[in-house]
Amino acid sequence: MSGEVDPTVPPSGTGCVECNAVGGWWVHLRRCAACGHIGCCDDSLARHTSAHWRETGHPIIRSFEPGEDWFWNYQTNQYYDGPELAPPQSRPNDETVPGPRGRVPSDWAAQLRQRDNNEM
């Protein structure tokens, strides 16, 4: 899997790059193991991490949540045994879930249910 993981690249920030650009919010964060891009998970409305994979071909991600160190390979749809990545290893511990603080709508759970119902 040469080129799919670069342990020297730091994360792109502490929140989803695309959500931050438009004032959006996320449920959980994921980190691209190849380029450090931080995106929102597939439980989030925008699903920026899987979109990043489709756009770049970078299949390996790592959780960017405190206390989580698992990797996932979108290409094989399996967990991946990855190396230690450049710090930081997660979003700030004091950030809310969903986050970021101050941008999460009060009806966030209803928005997620609505999206899921529309996909059925």
C-alpha positions as CSV (number, residue, x, y, z in Angstrom):
1,M,0.0,0.0,0.0
2,S,2.8,2.3,-0.8
3,G,1.8,6.0,-1.1
4,E,-1.5,5.4,0.7
5,V,-0.1,6.2,4.2
6,D,2.3,9.0,5.0
7,P,3.0,9.0,8.8
8,T,5.0,12.3,8.5
9,V,2.1,14.5,7.3
10,P,0.3,16.5,10.0
11,P,-3.5,16.9,10.0
12,S,-4.9,19.7,8.0
13,G,-6.5,21.3,11.1
14,T,-8.7,20.5,14.0
15,G,-12.1,20.3,12.1
16,C,-13.6,19.3,8.8
17,V,-11.9,21.4,6.1
18,E,-15.0,21.7,3.9
19,C,-17.5,22.2,6.8
20,N,-15.4,24.9,8.3
21,A,-15.2,26.7,4.9
22,V,-19.0,27.0,4.7
23,G,-19.9,27.2,8.4
24,G,-21.2,23.7,8.6
25,W,-21.1,21.1,11.4
26,W,-20.1,17.4,11.8
27,V,-20.7,14.3,13.9
28,H,-17.2,12.8,14.0
29,L,-13.9,13.6,12.3
30,R,-11.7,11.4,10.2
31,R,-8.1,11.9,9.0
32,C,-6.7,10.9,5.6
33,A,-3.6,8.8,6.3
34,A,-2.1,9.9,2.9
35,C,-2.4,13.7,3.0
36,G,-3.7,14.6,6.5
37,H,-7.0,16.0,5.2
38,I,-9.6,16.2,8.1
39,G,-13.1,15.6,7.0
40,C,-16.4,14.7,8.6
41,C,-17.5,11.0,8.9
42,D,-20.3,9.3,7.0
43,D,-22.7,9.8,9.9
44,S,-22.4,13.5,9.2
45,L,-24.6,15.3,6.7
46,A,-21.9,16.1,4.2
47,R,-19.7,13.0,4.4
48,H,-16.6,14.9,3.4
49,T,-14.1,12.1,4.3
50,S,-15.6,9.6,1.9
51,A,-15.9,12.3,-0.8
52,H,-12.2,13.1,-0.3
53,W,-11.5,9.4,-0.9
54,R,-13.5,9.3,-4.1
55,E,-11.9,12.6,-5.4
56,T,-8.3,11.8,-4.5
57,G,-8.1,8.0,-4.4
58,H,-6.7,8.1,-0.9
59,P,-8.5,5.0,0.7
60,I,-6.9,4.9,4.2
61,I,-8.4,7.0,7.0
62,R,-7.9,7.1,10.8
63,S,-10.3,8.3,13.4
64,F,-9.6,11.8,14.5
65,E,-11.6,11.4,17.7
66,P,-9.9,11.5,21.2
67,G,-9.0,8.0,22.5
68,E,-9.6,6.3,19.1
69,D,-6.7,5.0,17.0
70,W,-8.4,2.8,14.4
71,F,-7.8,3.0,10.7
72,W,-10.3,2.1,7.9
73,N,-9.6,1.2,4.2
74,Y,-12.5,2.5,2.0
75,Q,-11.2,0.4,-0.9
76,T,-11.3,-3.0,0.9
77,N,-14.1,-1.9,3.3
78,Q,-12.0,-3.3,6.2
79,Y,-10.0,-2.1,9.2
80,Y,-6.4,-1.4,8.4
81,D,-3.3,-1.8,10.6
82,G,-1.6,1.6,10.3
83,P,1.4,3.3,11.8
84,E,1.5,6.1,14.3
85,L,0.7,9.4,12.5
86,A,2.2,12.8,13.0
87,P,0.5,14.7,15.9
88,P,-2.0,15.8,16.9
89,Q,-3.8,12.5,17.0
90,S,-7.3,13.9,17.5
91,R,-9.5,16.9,17.6
92,P,-9.3,18.9,20.8
93,N,-10.6,17.0,23.8
94,D,-12.9,19.9,24.8
95,E,-14.7,20.1,21.5
96,T,-18.3,19.0,21.4
97,V,-19.8,16.0,19.6
98,P,-21.3,16.8,17.3
99,G,-19.2,19.9,16.7
100,P,-18.0,22.4,16.5
101,R,-19.3,24.2,19.4
102,G,-21.6,27.1,18.4
103,R,-22.4,25.7,14.9
104,V,-24.4,22.6,15.7
105,P,-28.1,23.2,15.0
106,S,-30.6,22.3,17.8
107,D,-32.4,19.9,15.5
108,W,-29.2,18.1,14.3
109,A,-30.5,14.6,15.2
110,A,-33.7,15.3,13.2
111,Q,-31.6,16.5,10.2
112,L,-29.7,13.2,10.3
113,R,-32.9,11.1,10.5
114,Q,-34.4,13.1,7.6
115,R,-31.4,12.4,5.5
116,D,-31.4,8.7,6.3
117,N,-35.2,8.5,5.6
118,N,-34.7,10.2,2.2
119,E,-32.0,7.6,1.3
120,M,-34.3,4.7,1.9
